[in-house]
Amino acid sequence: MELRGGETIIFNLGDIKAKWRLSKIDGKLVKIFDENGTYKQMPYDNFMELLEKGFAEIYKDTEIEDMG
């Protein structure tokens, strides 16, 4: 899946479940906004590791609407 920004990322880290909005991927940084609208950055490699290990899933806006 090509990431362009605007996608929703659902993180599931044990008891913590968070929904973030992807702003963009800039070089080796993933730029996101958390549920409160706070801007954050994460190293690209860490982000990819979370995806690969199943701790994060990416949804396009239409998929989130279908989830309810």
N, C-alpha and C positions, 0 to 999 in steps of 0.2 A: 504494500500500500504506500503510495506516495503521499507524504505529509506536506500540506501547503499552508497550514495555519487555519484556525477556526475549529479544528476537530476537538471533541471532548475526550478527555482521558479519565478513566475511572481507575483509581488506585485501590487495591484491596490488600492491606498489610495487616493481616490478623484482625484485631478488633477495630482497626482504623480503616474507614472507607471514605475516600475523598474524590471529588469531581473537579477537575481542572480543565481550563481551556488553553489549547496550544496557540501561542502567538506566532512563533516561527522558529525554525532551526537556523542558527547563524553560526556557521563554522562548526566548532565543537561544543556549542552551547544550545540547549533547548530552552526556549523562553516561554514561560507560561503565566497564566493568571489563576490564582486559587479561587475557592468558592466565595471568598470575601472581596475579590477583585484586586488582591495584592499581587504585584508583579514579582516573579521569582525566576531563577535560572537554575538549570541542572546540567551537569556535564552530559554530553551526548552518549558516551559509553555507558554511564550509569542508567540513563533512560532506556537504552536498548537492552541492557541486562534485565531491568524490571519487566520489559515486554516479553523477553525470551523465557523468563522464569514464571510467567503467568501472573505476576503481581500487578500488572497494568494491562488495560485493554483500551483500544482506540475506537471511537465511534464518530461517524459523521453526524451532523445535526439531525438528519432525517431518521437515523437509527435511534437516537436518543428520544425523539418524539414518539417513536413506535414503542419504546420501553415503558412509557407512561410516566 
